[in-house]
Amino acid sequence: MASSKNYLNFVLDQLSGLDGVSYRAMMGEYILYFRGKIIGGIYDDRLLVKPVTSAVSLMDTPVYELPYEGAKEMLLIEDTDNREFLCELFQTIYDSLPEPKKKKITP
């Protein structure tokens, strides 16, 4: 099942307090970026983020789900109505993620 554009817009609106949130459509789902780093995505109308330690520490009871068959587990974010929490979560995760790899330029 593909994610709806309405759910994507809802999540983006909840994160509107942050600069640098973007997305990319990928096979009916959406990859979420924060300041150039992949932070998670929207899969089957669920917000899933990378399960870094700093993100898990913000959760009372972490729930892990697969975004799709064969993928690594990600952290399910159920409290999408809480703007402050989502913004804090994205800022916390950002610091734990590696810098994006530079693309090689071929002559």
ABEGO torsion letter per residue (X at the ends): XBBBAAAAAAAAAAAAABBGBBBBBBGGBBBBBBGGBBAEBBBGGBBBBBBBAAAAAABABBBBBBABBGBBBBBBBABAABAAAAAAAAAAAAAABBBBBBBBBBX
